[in-house]
Amino acid sequence: MINDNCENINIIDLRFLDVLEEKIRYTVLIILNRPLIKEFYLRLMNLSNFIICADGAANRLYQILDKNNPM
């Protein structure tokens, strides 16, 4: 007997686990809420495909990228 109630079913794409798929490699920069050295982080950001800010790091990143803030 098949249950016709499918309202609570979540479908998750698991193709990324397939070992036959071509692997795509990304560089991810994770920035925490710590003081930032502008030149250092600008260089790392240019080498990264994705940037993740955690725990208030977005505010610090905004500060070093703000052209009106000479830092």
PyMOL CGO cylinders between C-alpha atoms (Angstrom):
from pymol import cmd
from pymol.cgo import CYLINDER

trace = [
    CYLINDER, 0.00, 0.00, 0.00, 1.41, 3.37, -1.04, 0.3, 1, 1, 1, 1, 1, 1,
    CYLINDER, 1.41, 3.37, -1.04, 0.87, 6.37, 1.21, 0.3, 1, 1, 1, 1, 1, 1,
    CYLINDER, 0.87, 6.37, 1.21, -0.72, 9.15, -0.87, 0.3, 1, 1, 1, 1, 1, 1,
    CYLINDER, -0.72, 9.15, -0.87, 0.08, 11.79, 1.75, 0.3, 1, 1, 1, 1, 1, 1,
    CYLINDER, 0.08, 11.79, 1.75, 3.32, 13.36, 0.41, 0.3, 1, 1, 1, 1, 1, 1,
    CYLINDER, 3.32, 13.36, 0.41, 2.97, 16.79, 1.98, 0.3, 1, 1, 1, 1, 1, 1,
    CYLINDER, 2.97, 16.79, 1.98, 5.82, 16.36, 4.48, 0.3, 1, 1, 1, 1, 1, 1,
    CYLINDER, 5.82, 16.36, 4.48, 8.39, 14.84, 2.13, 0.3, 1, 1, 1, 1, 1, 1,
    CYLINDER, 8.39, 14.84, 2.13, 11.55, 16.81, 1.39, 0.3, 1, 1, 1, 1, 1, 1,
    CYLINDER, 11.55, 16.81, 1.39, 13.52, 15.89, -1.70, 0.3, 1, 1, 1, 1, 1, 1,
    CYLINDER, 13.52, 15.89, -1.70, 17.24, 16.57, -1.47, 0.3, 1, 1, 1, 1, 1, 1,
    CYLINDER, 17.24, 16.57, -1.47, 19.52, 16.50, -4.48, 0.3, 1, 1, 1, 1, 1, 1,
    CYLINDER, 19.52, 16.50, -4.48, 22.39, 14.17, -3.57, 0.3, 1, 1, 1, 1, 1, 1,
    CYLINDER, 22.39, 14.17, -3.57, 24.14, 14.14, -6.93, 0.3, 1, 1, 1, 1, 1, 1,
    CYLINDER, 24.14, 14.14, -6.93, 27.08, 15.92, -5.34, 0.3, 1, 1, 1, 1, 1, 1,
    CYLINDER, 27.08, 15.92, -5.34, 27.89, 12.61, -3.61, 0.3, 1, 1, 1, 1, 1, 1,
    CYLINDER, 27.89, 12.61, -3.61, 28.21, 10.74, -6.90, 0.3, 1, 1, 1, 1, 1, 1,
    CYLINDER, 28.21, 10.74, -6.90, 31.87, 9.80, -7.40, 0.3, 1, 1, 1, 1, 1, 1,
    CYLINDER, 31.87, 9.80, -7.40, 31.39, 9.63, -11.17, 0.3, 1, 1, 1, 1, 1, 1,
    CYLINDER, 31.39, 9.63, -11.17, 30.40, 13.29, -11.43, 0.3, 1, 1, 1, 1, 1, 1,
    CYLINDER, 30.40, 13.29, -11.43, 33.11, 15.74, -12.36, 0.3, 1, 1, 1, 1, 1, 1,
    CYLINDER, 33.11, 15.74, -12.36, 34.37, 17.42, -9.22, 0.3, 1, 1, 1, 1, 1, 1,
    CYLINDER, 34.37, 17.42, -9.22, 34.32, 21.20, -9.11, 0.3, 1, 1, 1, 1, 1, 1,
    CYLINDER, 34.32, 21.20, -9.11, 36.70, 22.78, -6.65, 0.3, 1, 1, 1, 1, 1, 1,
    CYLINDER, 36.70, 22.78, -6.65, 36.05, 26.12, -5.01, 0.3, 1, 1, 1, 1, 1, 1,
    CYLINDER, 36.05, 26.12, -5.01, 38.06, 28.24, -2.66, 0.3, 1, 1, 1, 1, 1, 1,
    CYLINDER, 38.06, 28.24, -2.66, 35.98, 29.53, 0.23, 0.3, 1, 1, 1, 1, 1, 1,
    CYLINDER, 35.98, 29.53, 0.23, 37.15, 32.32, 2.53, 0.3, 1, 1, 1, 1, 1, 1,
    CYLINDER, 37.15, 32.32, 2.53, 35.47, 32.24, 5.96, 0.3, 1, 1, 1, 1, 1, 1,
    CYLINDER, 35.47, 32.24, 5.96, 35.86, 35.49, 7.88, 0.3, 1, 1, 1, 1, 1, 1,
    CYLINDER, 35.86, 35.49, 7.88, 35.20, 35.62, 11.62, 0.3, 1, 1, 1, 1, 1, 1,
    CYLINDER, 35.20, 35.62, 11.62, 34.55, 38.66, 13.75, 0.3, 1, 1, 1, 1, 1, 1,
    CYLINDER, 34.55, 38.66, 13.75, 38.21, 39.55, 14.26, 0.3, 1, 1, 1, 1, 1, 1,
    CYLINDER, 38.21, 39.55, 14.26, 40.21, 42.67, 13.38, 0.3, 1, 1, 1, 1, 1, 1,
    CYLINDER, 40.21, 42.67, 13.38, 41.01, 42.66, 9.65, 0.3, 1, 1, 1, 1, 1, 1,
    CYLINDER, 41.01, 42.66, 9.65, 44.18, 43.76, 7.87, 0.3, 1, 1, 1, 1, 1, 1,
    CYLINDER, 44.18, 43.76, 7.87, 42.88, 45.40, 4.71, 0.3, 1, 1, 1, 1, 1, 1,
    CYLINDER, 42.88, 45.40, 4.71, 45.65, 44.44, 2.26, 0.3, 1, 1, 1, 1, 1, 1,
    CYLINDER, 45.65, 44.44, 2.26, 45.75, 40.86, 3.51, 0.3, 1, 1, 1, 1, 1, 1,
    CYLINDER, 45.75, 40.86, 3.51, 42.01, 40.32, 3.19, 0.3, 1, 1, 1, 1, 1, 1,
    CYLINDER, 42.01, 40.32, 3.19, 41.77, 42.03, -0.19, 0.3, 1, 1, 1, 1, 1, 1,
    CYLINDER, 41.77, 42.03, -0.19, 44.40, 39.61, -1.51, 0.3, 1, 1, 1, 1, 1, 1,
    CYLINDER, 44.40, 39.61, -1.51, 42.58, 36.60, -0.02, 0.3, 1, 1, 1, 1, 1, 1,
    CYLINDER, 42.58, 36.60, -0.02, 39.24, 37.81, -1.36, 0.3, 1, 1, 1, 1, 1, 1,
    CYLINDER, 39.24, 37.81, -1.36, 40.66, 38.01, -4.89, 0.3, 1, 1, 1, 1, 1, 1,
    CYLINDER, 40.66, 38.01, -4.89, 41.78, 34.38, -4.63, 0.3, 1, 1, 1, 1, 1, 1,
    CYLINDER, 41.78, 34.38, -4.63, 38.42, 33.11, -3.31, 0.3, 1, 1, 1, 1, 1, 1,
    CYLINDER, 38.42, 33.11, -3.31, 35.34, 31.96, -5.19, 0.3, 1, 1, 1, 1, 1, 1,
    CYLINDER, 35.34, 31.96, -5.19, 33.04, 32.48, -2.20, 0.3, 1, 1, 1, 1, 1, 1,
    CYLINDER, 33.04, 32.48, -2.20, 33.26, 34.60, 0.94, 0.3, 1, 1, 1, 1, 1, 1,
    CYLINDER, 33.26, 34.60, 0.94, 31.38, 33.65, 4.10, 0.3, 1, 1, 1, 1, 1, 1,
    CYLINDER, 31.38, 33.65, 4.10, 31.13, 36.08, 7.00, 0.3, 1, 1, 1, 1, 1, 1,
    CYLINDER, 31.13, 36.08, 7.00, 30.24, 34.74, 10.43, 0.3, 1, 1, 1, 1, 1, 1,
    CYLINDER, 30.24, 34.74, 10.43, 29.55, 36.34, 13.79, 0.3, 1, 1, 1, 1, 1, 1,
    CYLINDER, 29.55, 36.34, 13.79, 29.65, 40.02, 12.83, 0.3, 1, 1, 1, 1, 1, 1,
    CYLINDER, 29.65, 40.02, 12.83, 32.44, 39.71, 10.28, 0.3, 1, 1, 1, 1, 1, 1,
    CYLINDER, 32.44, 39.71, 10.28, 30.23, 41.30, 7.62, 0.3, 1, 1, 1, 1, 1, 1,
    CYLINDER, 30.23, 41.30, 7.62, 30.41, 44.57, 9.55, 0.3, 1, 1, 1, 1, 1, 1,
    CYLINDER, 30.41, 44.57, 9.55, 34.21, 44.44, 9.69, 0.3, 1, 1, 1, 1, 1, 1,
    CYLINDER, 34.21, 44.44, 9.69, 34.41, 43.54, 6.02, 0.3, 1, 1, 1, 1, 1, 1,
    CYLINDER, 34.41, 43.54, 6.02, 32.12, 46.45, 5.18, 0.3, 1, 1, 1, 1, 1, 1,
    CYLINDER, 32.12, 46.45, 5.18, 34.41, 48.76, 7.14, 0.3, 1, 1, 1, 1, 1, 1,
    CYLINDER, 34.41, 48.76, 7.14, 37.51, 47.79, 5.17, 0.3, 1, 1, 1, 1, 1, 1,
    CYLINDER, 37.51, 47.79, 5.17, 35.66, 47.96, 1.83, 0.3, 1, 1, 1, 1, 1, 1,
    CYLINDER, 35.66, 47.96, 1.83, 34.06, 51.34, 2.59, 0.3, 1, 1, 1, 1, 1, 1,
    CYLINDER, 34.06, 51.34, 2.59, 35.87, 53.89, 0.42, 0.3, 1, 1, 1, 1, 1, 1,
    CYLINDER, 35.87, 53.89, 0.42, 34.97, 56.68, 2.88, 0.3, 1, 1, 1, 1, 1, 1,
    CYLINDER, 34.97, 56.68, 2.88, 36.72, 54.89, 5.74, 0.3, 1, 1, 1, 1, 1, 1,
    CYLINDER, 36.72, 54.89, 5.74, 40.54, 55.16, 5.29, 0.3, 1, 1, 1, 1, 1, 1,
    CYLINDER, 40.54, 55.16, 5.29, 41.15, 52.68, 8.15, 0.3, 1, 1, 1, 1, 1, 1,
]
cmd.load_cgo(trace, "trace")
